[in-house]
Structures are given as structure tokens and as C-alpha cells.
Amino acid sequence: MKLGLAIGVGVAAFAVTGTAVATETLRFGHVYTTDRRDHQCAETFASRIFDRTEERYQIDVYPSSQLGGEGELHEGLALGSVDLAIVSAPFMAAAYAPISLESAAFAFEDYDHWMRYAESDLREELADGYFEAVGNKIASVHYQGAWHVLSEEPIETPDDMAGLRMRVPDAEPWLVFPRAVGAEAAPIAYAEAYLALQQGVVDIIDQGLAGAMTMQFHEVRPVINMTGHLAIAAHTVIGAPLWNRLSEEDQEIFIEAAQETAAECSNLVYEDEAALLEEFEALGVTLVEVQRELFVEAVEEYFAENDVGWTEDQYARLQELR
């Protein structure tokens, strides 16, 4: 399966094909602000679906958690209260644990490694396993960037994180990295993260460069420690109720449009990363190179000693893609 991204559309129009056909409006939710590539690509996908289905489907895109956080969006997909959503692997892992492999710390060497995974049989197998478990269809996956740790003081080794309270999203797989390096995981909603940092409720946060800039996290944590511990895969997921009522022809249209958009989105996000680093440096943010090998050693030891959701074989296959 090629890399791709499906994103939402909603409509109330008529497509004329001999007889008038009412347009069905669909709800597509995500947690990101409108200046993020995720939202821009979602709008592109929505436009493509509207055109390619001859206006039979219009997707209304709801950004900024208007339809709920990622956990709520994922639940809504199965219930039919949300038709499509952008969801990351940790929130999908409650339904199918092996997919949390995508969020394993330091599992990806770089963007090229991530791309090989995105187009691999391994990713397709995980997507199929998720579909069989819950019925939602992963239409595509796009690169959301490498994540780093933001702090007040430089962090170079795992020992520097020991005892610090780290904001994480509220899903079990997100807790693995802080636990592996001796930090204290503090699940806090994305929209509340800035205030939590500002008030000292948490000490550190991990985030991609685009998210850190959008949320202005550098204002309260002016050091970006270049861990690159995550290479986030964001899935465009079609809820089971919608997927099951789409014709085979329309299923193919949705998947092809999603994959096409995701490929474009991934490249844009990757290109943005270099520019964002320059922008952060211009703002006076300190960029710190970490001792990556020490972090890798710490997390792989944790993986070996704990139930992390995926198998040793799946992890090994991911590493073979380097």
C-alpha cells in the first residue's frame, strides 16, 4: 500500500448524473490548529473527495479539537458521531496494541527510515490488524515530524531527565518514553499543555517542531533538546459505519485521494523542519545535541523488560528497514 493520507469533507449539494443525487455531509475531526499542515492537507483531501465523487460527498473539517481530543475522536469513529479523523497510533493502540510500535521511542533512524516503513508490508499488516480488531479503515498515514524534548535547562543524557515531570498525551503508549528514562509522566490535554508548563505543573514536554511553534512552547521552555525520539505517523481513519456503507468504487476513491494527499503532506512537513529550526534559532531558542546512544540503550532495555504491545519480531522487522 502506498503512503497516503485521507482527510475529511462535508457537503449539502446535488450531483447531477441523469437524476439529482443529494450530497452527503461528513464530519472530519482533528486536534490541530488551522495553520498546521495536518489541517491544510485535510482541506485538500476534502476538496478532492468532493470533486472525484461528483459532489456526492462533502467533508466538513473540524480543527482544534472541536469534535473532541484524539481519544474522543477515535471512540467517535466507531460510534458514527465522527466520520473521519486524524489519529496517532497511541490512541489506536487501545483497540489494537501492536500498532503502538509506530510510537516506540528511537525506533526510527530518520525520515527515510520512516518513509520505508510507511510503504512497507509491516505497516500494511498493522493496518489490517487494526481494521480486523475495530472495523475502522486506515485510509492513509502521513509524517508529522520528529519529536524533541523542550526544557528550561539543557538535557544531554537520560539521567538529565530523571525525576522531571513530563507532559504527555493521555494514552498508555505515550508513557513508555518518560518511564524508560526515569521521568514522571503527567497526562495533560494538548490544549492545556502551555498553561501547565507556565505554571510549573510539568517541567518538560516533547513535541514536534511545528507543534512547538504553533503552541509557542518555546516561550516557557526555551531549550529544544534534539532527541528526535519519535517520528510521528498520523493516520487518516475512516470510521467503520462510513466505510461499510461506501461502495467499492467510493472506497477506492477515498483511499487514493487520502494516499495522494498524505504523500504530499509528508514531504511538506519534512521540508518545514529545516526552516523551523532556523526560525527557532532566530528567536533565541537553544538547540542541544543529545547523546542519542544512551537514550537508545535506556529505551531498548525498557522494551525488553516490559509489555509494550508489539512483538520482538515486529520491532526487528522495523529496524531492518533502516
N, C-alpha and C positions, 0 to 999 in steps of 0.2 A: 504494500500500500504506500503510495506517495505521501510525502509530508503535506499537510494541509491544515486549513482552519475553517470551521464553519461558524458563521456569526449571524445574528438574528434579524428578522424583518416582520413588520406588522402592517395590514392594509384594509381599506374598505373601498374597493373599486370594482370595476367589471372588466373581465377579459372577454372579448368577442371572438367566438370560434363557431360561427353559424348561429348559435344561441348564446344569450348572455350568461356568463358564469360569474357568480359573486366571488369577490376576493375574500380570502380568509386571513384574518389578522392574527399574527403570532407574537408572543411575548418572549423577548430575549434579554436576559439579565446578566450583569456582571458588577464587580465591586470597584472598578477603576474609574478615574476621573476622565472627562471628555478630552483632555489633552494627551492622554496615553495612546500609544499605538494600538493597544487592545481595542479601544473604543473606535478609533478611526477605521481599523480593519473590519470591525463588526459592522459598521455602517456600509463599508464597501461590499461585504458579503450580502447584506440585506438588499442592496441595490441590485446585485447580480441575480439573486433569487427572484426578485420582482420582475426583472426583465426576462429571465430564462424560463420562468413558468408562465409567461404571457399574462402577468399581473394576477395570477390566481392566488399567490401568497405575498402578503406584505408583512415584513418583520419590523416591529417596533423595538428599538434597542433602549434598554433602561440601564444607564450607567450609575456609578456611585452608590451601589447597594440599595437602590430604590426598591428592588424586589427582595431585599434581604442580603445577608452575608453569604459567603460561599457555602457554608453548611446548610443554610436555609434554601439556597438556590438548588443545591444538589437534592435535597429532600423534595423540593417542589417539582423537579423534573419527573420523578416517578408518579407524583400525585396529579400532574397535569396543570398545576397552578402556574408553572413556568414551562414554556415550550422548548427553549434553548437556553444554554448558559455557558459561560466560560468558567471552568472549574479546574483547580490544580489537583494533582494526584493525592496529596494527604487527605483531602476531603472525600475523595472517591474510595479511599482505602477501607473505610468502614464497611463498604459493601463488598470489596474485593481486595484483600490485603496485599497480594503480590504487586499491585500497581504502585505501591509506595516505593518500590525500587527507584522510580524516577526522582524521588526526593531524597535519596541516600546522599549524605554529605560526602563530598570529594569523589563521587562516583564517576564524574565526567572530567576529562582532562582539559577540554577546551570546546569551542563552538563546533569544530569539525567533528569531534567525537560525538557531540550531541546530535549533529545532523545525520551521522551514520546510524545512530540509534533510532532516530525519528523515521528513517526509511528501512528499518531492519525487520526481519521476521520476529525477533524478540518483542519489539513494540507491538506488532500486529497480534502476536499471541496474547499479550497482556490486555490489549483492547478487546479481543474476542472473549477472554476470560471474564472481563468486566461486563460485557454485554450479556453473556450467559448467566451471570450472577444476578444482575439487576434489571436488564432489559433496555437500559438507555444505550444509545448508539454514539460512540465517539466518532464524530464526523471528521475531525482533524486535530492536529496538535501544532502549536507554534512556539517558537523560542521566545522566552520572556526576559532573558538576560541572566548574567551571572550575579549571584548574591554575595554581599560582603558584610562585614560587621562594622557598625558605626558606634563610636565610643567617645568619651572625653579624653582619655589617655591612650597612647599607642598600645596595641596588642600585637605581639610577635609570636607567642607560643601559646599552647593550651593552658599552661599554668597562669598566664595573664588573665584568663577568663574565669578561673576558679573562684567560686563564691559570688560572682556577679549575677544580678537578676537580669535575665534576658527576655525581652518581649518576643512572644511567638504567637502565631495564629492558633486558634482553639481546635486543634486536631492532633491526635496522638503521634503521627509520624513527625510532626514538627518538633516534638520534644526530644528526639534522638540526639541531634547535634549538641544542644546545650548539656544534656546529661553526659555525653561522651567526653566532654572537655571539662566537666566539673562545675558548670554554671547552673544557675537555678532558673528553670523555665517558668515564665509567667504568661499564660494565655490571656491576651488582650485583643479586643477587636481592632481592626486596621484603622478605623476612623478615630479611635481613641488613643492611638499609639503616640502621637505627638504630645498630647497633654500628659500622658504617663511618663514620658521622658522629661518633659519640662518640670514636672512636679517631683521627680525623683522616685516615682513608684517603681520604675525599672532603671537599670544602669546602661544597658546596651540594647541594640536592635540589629537584626540582619535584614537586608533589603537589597533589591536590585537598584542600579543607578537611576533608572527612570523613576521608580517609585520614591527613592530618596529625594530626588529633585522636586518632584511633584508635591510631595508631602512636606518638603522643607525640613527634613530631619537633621540636616547639617547645621541648622541654626542652633540646635540644642545638643548635638553630638558632632563636633567639628572635625573628628578624625575618622577617615574611612580606612579600615584595615583590609587589605586586598586579599581576603581569604579565597574568594571565588569558590566557596564550598558547595554552592548549589548552582545548577544550570536548569532553571525552571521551565518545565513543559506545561503550557496552558492548553487545556483541551476545550474545544467547542463541542458540547454534548447536546444531542437531540434526545429529549425525554421520550420514554417508551410509548406513552399514549399517542404522541405525534408521529413517531417513527412507524408505529403499527398501522396507522391509517393513511400514510403516504403510499401512493402507487409505487411500483418498482421503478418506473420511469422517473418519478419525482424524487425518490430516494437517491437515484444516481445523480440527478441534477444537484441536490443538496450536497452530496459528498464531493462532487467535482468542484463546485463553487467554493466549498469550505477549504479543500486542499489547495486550490489555486490561491486563495486569499491568504492562507496560512504560510505558504512558501514566500509570498511577498512580504508578509508581516515579519517573519523570522529574519529575513535579510535586512529589513529596515531597522529592527531592534538591534541587531548586531552592529550595523553601521553607526547607530546612535551612540553606542557605548563609548567609542573613542572620543566623540565630540563632548559627551557628558563629563568624561574625566578632565578634559581641558577646561570645561566650564567650572567644575568644582575647584580646580586649582586656581582659576582666576578669582574665585570667591574666597580664597584663603584657606580652603579645606586642606588638611594634611593627609596625604596618601602614604600608607605604611605597607611595605612589603613584609609578609609574614614568612615564618619557617614552615612551609607547607608540609614537608615530610613529617614533622612532628604531629601536625593535625591529622594527617592521613593515618599515621600509626595509632593515634588515640581512637579514632572512629572505627577503624577496622578491628581493633581489639574489642570495642563495644559490640560491633556486629556479631563477632564470633561468640560472644558470651550471652547474647540476649535474643529473644524472639523479635525480629524486626519486620516480619511479614513476607519477605521474599526468601527464596531458597539459595543455597550456595551456588548451585548450578546457574541460576538466573543471574546472580551477581558476576560470576565468572564469565558468562557469555557477554555481559555488558562490557567488562574490561577487555575482552578480546576484540572489541570494536574500536579500541584506541587507535 
